[in-house]
Amino acid sequence: MFKKSVSSLVLFAFVFTNIAFADIPKTSAPDTKKAVQITTDPEKIVIPRDYGLIKAKYASKDPGKLVIHIQDAHCNYEAQSNIIKILECLVNNDGLSLISVEGADGFIDTSWFKAFPDADIRKEVADYFMKKGEITGPEFLSITSDLPIKLFGAETRSYYIENLNAFTSSYPLKEDTERYLNQIKTIINKLKTYVYSEEMKELDAKNQDYEAKKLSFTDYVKYLESLGEKHKVALRQYGNLFKLISVLIYEKKIDFSVVDKERAALIDLITKKLDKEKLTELVSRSLEFKVGKISSAEYYDYLRALAVKYGVLLSTEYPNLFNYIIYNSVYSRIENEQLFNDIKKFEEAVKEKLFANDDQRTLEKLSRHINTLIGLVNIKLLNGDFDYYKAHKEEFAYEAFSDFIKKMTTRYGFAYEVDAPSQAVTESMPKLEDFYAIAIKRDKALVDNTIQAMNKENAQVSVLVTGGFHSEGIAKILEKQNISYMVVCPNITKDVETPYIKILTNQRTPL
C-alpha cells in the first residue's frame, strides 16, 4: 500500500497539469544510461502541440531513412524559439543527431563559440543575435547546448548565390511593380460591386477579412460550411475539412476549464483499482505523455481503454473529458497540409454554385491572378502557386486585365483604365520568375545533399530546416526516392515584421 500511495502521488504530480503539453527540459543532453530508440516511422514521432504542428507525413514501404522537414519562418524569433524546442524533443526522445539547414554548405562548426567560458553570457548574446535574425534556431542550439548534434549546410553554393542574385536584382524594382499591381487590384475590387451578386460580395468580403486576420479561421470555416449547406455542396467529400467541422462541433460541448479536473478524478478512481504492474504502466504512460514521447491522442485513447476496462462510464460521469477525448482523437487524424487544399477546393465549389455568368467567373479568376502576382513580387508564393503561374502564364499578361476592364467600362459606363506596364515592371517580372525557378532547382540540391550527409554520418533520421516554399518540392522528391518524411510547422502566435529582407539586402544594424 505504501508503494501504491507513492506511485499515486507521483502520478498525480505529473498528470495534474494543463491539457497542453508541458515544457521539455532545455539544452540538456539525453540520459546516456538509457538508450534512445531511433525510429524511422513518422507515425511514432511526436511533436508537442505547444511547439509546432505536424502538417504532413509519408511512410515509405522501405523505412530506412526519415527526413523531418521543419518549415522555417526566417528571422521570426518566436518560430526560431519553437524550432529549438522541437529539436530538443527530437534529440532527447528520438535520437536525432543531424540537423540540415539551408543558407550554408557543408558541416558547420560552432565549437569555437563554446570556448567562451561564461555559458550565461554566451546564451544571452546568442539570443540577441537570434532576435536580430542574424542566427537561426538550430545555430543557437548548437552554440548554447551540449547536445550531441551536427549542423550541416545543405546548399549547393552556386545555386544559392544564383538565387540570391536573382532576388537582389529584382528588389530595387519591387516598389514600382507592387504599386502598379495594386492599382489593377483596386480597379478589380471596384468592378466587383457591379459584377458580383450580393451573396458573392459577402463571400468576397469574408475572404478578405480572413486574409487580413480580421476574421478568425474558425469563424471563416463556419461561414463557408453554412454557405455550402445552403447551396448543397457536399462537405463529406472534402475529408479533412469534414473532420475539422466535426472537431468544432465537439468543441462547443467542452468546458476546457473542467477537463483537467475530470481527468485527475478519473485517474484517482482508476488507480484504486489497479494492481502494481498496471499502476506502473499508467505512471510510465503519463510520464511519456508529459515529455512528448507519446501523442496526446495515444495517451487519451489509453485512458479511455482503462475506463472501459474498469467499468467507468465516461459519457455520464466525466462528460467534458469524454467529449475532449473524441475531439482530440478526430483532430489528430486531420492532415493539416491537405486541410487548406480542401478548404480552397470547397471554396471554389461554393463559388461555382454562386456564379450566374461568365463575367463573374472571369472577374473571380482575374482577382485570384492579381493576388498571385502580388505574392510573386513579395516572395510569398508557394511552390504549387508558382507551378500554376507557369502553366497559365499567358492569362497573367497585362492584356488579360486591361481587355476585361475595358469591356466592363463600356458596359457599365465608368472611367477605369489600366496603364501599360512601365519599364521597371517589365524588367522585374522575368527576374522574379528566375528567382522562383532557381529556388525550385534548389529543392533537389537540399534533399540530395542532406541524404549524402546522412549516409556519411550513418544517420537514419535527420531534420531539414528550410522555408515553407520548398515544402512541396522536397516532399515530391522524397516520395520519388521512397524516403519517409514529416512536415512540421513551428507555432507562431504573433504576426510581427521580421528583418529577413533587410538581412538579404545587407541592410545591417549598427554595431
C-alpha positions in Angstrom: 0.0 0.0 0.0 2.9 2.4 0.7 4.4 1.8 -2.8 0.9 2.2 -4.3 0.3 5.5 -2.4 3.7 6.9 -3.5 3.0 5.9 -7.1 -0.3 7.6 -7.0 1.3 10.8 -5.7 3.9 10.7 -8.4 1.2 10.1 -11.0 -0.9 13.0 -9.7 2.0 15.3 -9.7 2.8 14.6 -13.4 -0.7 14.3 -14.7 -2.5 17.2 -12.9 -1.3 19.8 -15.4 -2.9 21.8 -18.2 -4.2 19.8 -21.1 -1.5 21.4 -23.3 2.0 19.8 -23.3 4.4 20.7 -20.6 7.8 22.2 -21.4 10.7 19.9 -22.2 13.9 20.5 -20.2 16.0 22.8 -22.3 19.6 22.3 -23.7 20.1 19.1 -21.8 21.8 16.1 -23.2 19.9 12.8 -23.1 20.4 10.4 -20.3 23.3 8.2 -21.5 22.2 5.4 -19.2 19.0 5.0 -21.2 19.5 4.2 -24.9 17.2 6.4 -27.1 15.4 4.2 -29.5 15.7 5.6 -33.0 12.6 5.2 -35.3 12.2 6.0 -39.0 8.4 5.6 -38.8 6.8 9.1 -38.9 3.8 7.7 -37.1 5.9 7.2 -34.0 7.3 10.7 -33.9 5.5 13.1 -31.5 5.8 16.9 -31.8 4.2 18.6 -28.8 1.4 20.9 -29.9 2.8 23.8 -27.8 5.8 23.9 -30.1 4.6 23.0 -33.6 2.1 21.3 -35.9 2.6 18.2 -38.0 1.3 19.2 -41.4 2.0 16.1 -43.5 3.5 12.6 -43.2 4.7 9.9 -45.6 5.7 6.5 -44.6 7.9 4.6 -47.1 7.4 0.9 -47.5 11.2 0.6 -47.1 11.7 2.8 -44.0 15.5 3.0 -44.0 15.6 6.8 -43.5 13.3 9.6 -42.2 13.7 13.3 -43.0 11.8 15.6 -40.7 11.3 18.8 -42.7 10.7 21.9 -40.4 9.2 24.8 -42.2 11.3 27.8 -41.2 9.8 31.3 -40.8 13.0 33.2 -41.5 14.2 35.6 -38.8 10.9 35.2 -36.8 12.1 35.0 -33.1 9.0 33.0 -31.9 9.4 30.5 -34.7 13.1 30.0 -34.0 12.4 29.5 -30.3 9.9 26.8 -31.1 12.2 25.2 -33.6 14.8 24.9 -30.8 12.2 23.2 -28.6 11.2 20.8 -31.4 14.8 19.9 -32.0 15.4 19.3 -28.3 12.4 16.9 -28.2 13.7 15.0 -31.3 17.2 14.7 -29.8 16.1 13.6 -26.4 13.2 11.3 -27.5 14.1 10.1 -30.9 17.9 10.1 -31.1 18.2 13.0 -33.7 21.9 13.8 -34.3 22.0 15.5 -37.7 20.3 18.9 -38.5 20.5 20.0 -42.1 19.8 23.7 -42.9 19.5 26.0 -45.9 21.7 29.0 -46.4 25.0 27.2 -45.9 27.1 24.4 -47.4 29.0 21.7 -45.6 29.3 20.9 -41.9 29.0 24.0 -39.7 31.5 24.2 -36.8 30.2 26.2 -33.8 32.7 24.8 -31.3 34.8 28.0 -31.1 31.8 29.8 -29.7 31.7 27.3 -26.8 35.3 28.3 -26.0 33.8 31.4 -24.3 33.8 30.3 -20.7 30.6 32.0 -19.4 27.6 30.0 -20.6 25.0 32.5 -19.5 26.6 35.4 -21.4 27.1 33.1 -24.4 23.4 32.3 -24.3 22.4 35.9 -23.8 24.5 37.1 -26.8 23.2 34.3 -29.0 19.7 35.1 -28.0 20.3 38.8 -29.0 21.5 37.8 -32.5 18.7 35.4 -32.9 16.2 38.2 -32.2 18.0 40.3 -34.8 17.7 37.5 -37.3 21.5 37.0 -37.6 21.5 33.4 -36.4 18.8 30.7 -36.6 17.3 28.4 -34.0 19.5 25.4 -35.0 22.6 27.6 -34.7 21.5 28.9 -31.3 21.0 25.3 -30.1 24.4 24.2 -31.4 26.2 27.3 -29.8 24.5 27.1 -26.4 23.9 23.4 -25.6 26.0 20.3 -25.2 23.5 18.2 -27.2 25.2 15.6 -29.5 24.2 17.2 -32.8 25.9 18.1 -36.0 24.8 21.1 -38.2 25.1 20.6 -41.9 24.6 23.2 -44.6 22.5 21.5 -47.4 23.0 24.1 -50.1 24.8 23.7 -53.4 26.7 27.0 -53.2 26.4 28.1 -56.8 22.5 27.6 -56.8 22.2 29.6 -53.6 24.3 32.5 -54.9 22.3 32.5 -58.2 19.1 32.5 -56.2 20.2 35.4 -54.0 21.4 37.4 -57.0 18.0 37.0 -58.7 16.4 38.4 -55.6 18.7 41.3 -55.1 18.5 42.3 -58.8 14.7 42.4 -58.7 14.4 44.0 -55.3 15.1 47.7 -56.4 12.1 47.3 -58.9 9.7 45.9 -56.2 8.1 49.2 -55.2 7.2 50.3 -58.7 5.9 46.8 -59.6 3.8 46.4 -56.5 2.3 49.9 -56.9 1.3 49.0 -60.5 -0.3 45.7 -59.5 -2.2 47.3 -56.6 -3.7 49.8 -59.0 -5.1 46.9 -61.0 -6.3 45.2 -57.8 -8.1 48.4 -56.8 -10.0 48.5 -60.1 -10.9 44.8 -59.9 -12.3 45.3 -56.4 -14.4 48.2 -57.6 -15.7 46.1 -60.5 -17.0 43.5 -58.0 -19.6 46.0 -56.8 -21.1 46.0 -60.3 -20.5 42.4 -61.5 -20.9 40.2 -58.4 -24.2 39.2 -56.8 -24.9 40.2 -53.2 -24.0 36.7 -52.0 -20.7 36.8 -53.9 -19.9 40.2 -52.5 -20.5 38.9 -49.0 -18.2 35.8 -49.6 -15.5 38.0 -51.1 -15.7 40.4 -48.1 -15.5 37.5 -45.6 -12.5 36.1 -47.5 -10.7 39.5 -47.4 -11.4 39.8 -43.7 -10.0 36.4 -43.1 -6.8 37.1 -45.2 -6.4 40.4 -43.3 -6.8 38.5 -40.0 -9.9 40.4 -39.1 -12.0 37.2 -39.2 -10.8 34.1 -37.3 -10.0 30.9 -39.1 -12.8 29.1 -37.2 -15.4 31.7 -38.0 -14.4 31.7 -41.7 -14.7 27.9 -41.9 -18.1 28.0 -40.1 -19.3 30.6 -42.6 -18.1 28.5 -45.6 -19.9 25.5 -44.1 -23.2 27.4 -43.8 -22.9 28.7 -47.4 -22.0 25.2 -48.7 -25.0 23.7 -46.8 -27.3 26.4 -48.3 -26.2 25.6 -51.9 -25.9 21.8 -51.4 -22.2 21.4 -51.7 -21.4 18.0 -50.2 -18.9 18.6 -47.4 -18.1 14.9 -46.8 -16.0 14.6 -50.0 -13.6 17.2 -48.5 -12.3 14.8 -45.9 -10.1 16.9 -43.8 -12.5 19.9 -43.8 -15.3 17.5 -42.8 -13.1 16.3 -39.8 -12.4 19.9 -38.8 -16.2 20.7 -38.8 -16.7 17.6 -36.6 -14.0 18.9 -34.2 -15.7 22.3 -34.0 -19.0 20.6 -33.1 -17.4 18.8 -30.2 -15.5 21.9 -29.1 -18.9 23.5 -28.3 -19.7 20.7 -25.9 -16.5 21.0 -23.8 -15.8 23.2 -20.8 -12.0 23.1 -21.2 -11.5 24.5 -17.7 -13.1 21.3 -16.3 -11.3 18.8 -18.4 -8.1 18.7 -16.2 -10.2 18.2 -13.0 -12.2 15.4 -14.6 -9.0 13.7 -15.9 -7.4 13.9 -12.4 -10.6 12.5 -10.8 -10.7 9.6 -13.3 -7.1 8.7 -12.7 -7.6 8.9 -8.9 -10.5 6.5 -9.3 -8.7 4.1 -11.6 -5.5 3.9 -9.6 -7.5 2.4 -6.7 -8.5 -0.5 -9.0 -5.1 -1.3 -10.5 -2.5 -3.8 -9.4 1.2 -2.9 -9.1 2.0 -3.8 -12.7 -0.8 -1.8 -14.2 -0.2 1.1 -11.9 3.5 1.2 -13.0 2.3 1.2 -16.6 -0.1 4.1 -16.0 2.7 6.1 -14.4 5.0 5.3 -17.3 2.5 6.3 -19.9 1.7 9.5 -18.1 5.4 10.4 -18.0 5.8 9.6 -21.6 2.9 11.9 -22.5 4.3 14.7 -20.3 7.7 14.7 -22.1 6.3 14.2 -25.6 7.2 10.6 -26.2 3.6 9.6 -27.0 1.0 11.8 -28.6 -2.0 13.4 -26.9 -4.4 11.2 -28.9 -2.5 8.0 -27.9 -2.5 8.9 -24.3 -6.2 9.7 -24.1 -7.1 6.6 -26.0 -5.2 4.7 -23.4 -7.1 6.4 -20.6 -10.4 5.7 -22.3 -9.5 2.0 -22.7 -8.7 1.8 -19.0 -12.0 3.5 -18.1 -13.9 0.9 -20.3 -12.0 -2.0 -18.7 -12.8 -0.9 -15.2 -16.4 -0.1 -15.8 -16.3 3.7 -15.7 -18.9 5.3 -17.9 -17.1 8.4 -19.2 -20.1 9.9 -21.1 -22.1 10.4 -17.9 -19.5 10.5 -15.1 -16.9 12.7 -16.9 -18.8 14.3 -19.9 -16.2 17.0 -20.6 -13.3 14.6 -20.6 -15.4 12.2 -22.7 -16.0 14.8 -25.4 -12.4 16.1 -25.2 -11.1 12.5 -25.9 -13.3 12.3 -29.1 -12.3 15.9 -30.0 -8.7 15.1 -29.6 -8.9 11.8 -31.5 -10.6 13.4 -34.5 -8.3 16.4 -34.5 -5.2 14.1 -34.6 -6.4 12.5 -37.8 -6.6 15.8 -39.7 -3.9 16.1 -42.3 -3.1 19.8 -41.8 -1.3 20.4 -45.2 -4.3 18.8 -47.0 -6.8 20.7 -44.9 -6.0 24.0 -46.6 -6.3 22.4 -50.0 -9.7 21.0 -49.0 -10.8 24.5 -47.9 -9.6 26.0 -51.1 -11.4 23.4 -53.2 -14.6 23.7 -51.1 -14.5 27.5 -51.6 -14.2 27.0 -55.4 -17.1 24.6 -55.4 -19.3 27.1 -53.5 -18.3 29.9 -55.8 -19.2 27.8 -58.8 -22.7 27.4 -57.4 -22.9 31.2 -57.0 -21.7 32.2 -60.5 -24.5 33.4 -62.7 -22.5 34.2 -65.8 -19.0 34.1 -67.4 -18.2 37.7 -66.4 -18.4 36.8 -62.8 -16.1 33.8 -63.4 -13.6 35.9 -65.3 -13.6 38.6 -62.6 -13.0 36.0 -59.9 -10.1 34.4 -61.9 -8.5 37.8 -62.5 -8.9 38.7 -58.8 -7.0 35.4 -58.0 -4.4 36.2 -60.6 -3.6 39.7 -59.4 -3.2 38.4 -55.8 -0.8 35.7 -57.2 1.3 38.4 -59.0 1.4 40.5 -55.8 2.5 37.3 -53.9 5.2 36.8 -56.6 6.6 40.3 -56.0 6.6 39.9 -52.3 8.2 36.4 -52.4 5.2 34.8 -50.7 4.1 32.2 -53.3 4.2 28.6 -52.5 5.7 26.0 -54.9 2.3 25.0 -56.2 1.3 28.6 -56.8 4.3 29.2 -59.0 3.6 26.0 -60.9 0.1 27.3 -61.6 1.5 30.7 -62.7 3.9 29.0 -65.1 1.2 26.8 -66.6 -1.2 29.7 -67.2 1.3 32.5 -67.8 -0.5 34.0 -70.8 -3.5 34.6 -68.6 -1.4 36.8 -66.3 -0.4 39.2 -69.1 -1.3 42.9 -68.9 -3.8 42.5 -71.8 -5.8 39.9 -69.9 -6.6 42.5 -67.3 -6.9 45.6 -69.5 -9.2 43.9 -72.1 -11.7 42.8 -69.5 -11.6 46.1 -67.6 -12.2 48.0 -70.9 -15.1 45.7 -71.7 -16.7 46.4 -68.2 -16.2 50.1 -68.5 -18.1 50.1 -71.8 -20.9 48.1 -70.3 -21.3 49.9 -67.0 -20.3 53.4 -68.1 -17.4 54.3 -65.8 -13.8 55.5 -66.4 -11.5 52.8 -65.1 -8.4 52.3 -67.2 -5.2 50.2 -66.8 -2.0 51.9 -67.9 0.6 49.9 -69.8 3.3 48.5 -67.5 6.4 50.7 -67.0 9.9 49.6 -67.9 10.5 48.7 -64.2 7.5 46.4 -64.2 8.5 44.8 -67.5 12.1 44.2 -66.2 11.1 42.9 -62.7 8.8 40.0 -63.8 11.4 37.9 -65.6 13.8 38.4 -62.7 11.2 37.2 -60.2 10.4 34.2 -62.4 14.1 33.4 -62.4 14.2 33.7 -58.6 11.4 31.1 -58.2 12.8 28.8 -60.9 16.2 28.7 -59.2 14.5 28.2 -55.8 12.8 25.1 -57.2 16.1 23.8 -58.6 17.5 24.2 -55.0 14.8 21.8 -53.7 16.6 18.8 -55.2 20.0 20.0 -54.1 18.8 20.4 -50.5 17.4 16.9 -50.5 20.4 15.2 -52.2 22.9 16.9 -50.0 21.0 16.0 -46.9 20.8 12.3 -47.9 24.6 12.3 -48.7 25.3 13.8 -45.2 23.0 11.1 -43.6 24.9 8.4 -45.4 28.3 9.9 -44.4 27.2 10.2 -40.7 25.3 6.9 -40.8 22.2 8.7 -39.6 18.8 7.1 -40.1 16.9 10.3 -39.0 17.7 13.9 -39.9 15.9 17.3 -39.7 15.9 19.5 -42.7 15.1 23.2 -41.9 14.0 25.3 -44.9 11.5 28.0 -45.8 7.9 26.8 -46.4 8.2 27.5 -50.2 10.4 24.4 -50.5 8.0 22.0 -48.7 6.0 20.8 -51.7 9.1 20.2 -53.9 11.0 18.5 -51.1 8.0 16.2 -50.4 7.7 15.2 -54.0 11.4 14.4 -54.3 11.5 12.3 -51.1 8.4 10.3 -52.2 10.0 9.7 -55.5 13.1 8.4 -53.7 10.9 6.3 -51.4 12.1 8.1 -48.3 9.8 8.7 -45.3 9.2 12.2 -44.2 7.3 14.5 -41.9 6.5 18.2 -42.4 6.4 20.3 -39.2 5.5 23.9 -38.9 6.6 25.7 -35.7 3.9 27.6 -33.8 3.7 31.3 -34.5 1.1 33.2 -32.4 2.1 36.8 -33.3 2.2 38.4 -36.7 5.3 40.6 -36.5 7.6 42.2 -39.0 10.9 40.4 -39.4 14.3 41.7 -40.5 14.6 39.0 -43.2 14.5 41.3 -46.2 16.9 43.8 -44.6 19.4 41.0 -44.0 19.1 39.6 -47.5 19.7 43.1 -48.9 22.6 43.7 -46.5 20.9 46.5 -44.5 22.9 45.9 -41.3 22.0 47.3 -37.9 24.7 49.5 -36.2 27.1 47.5 -34.0 
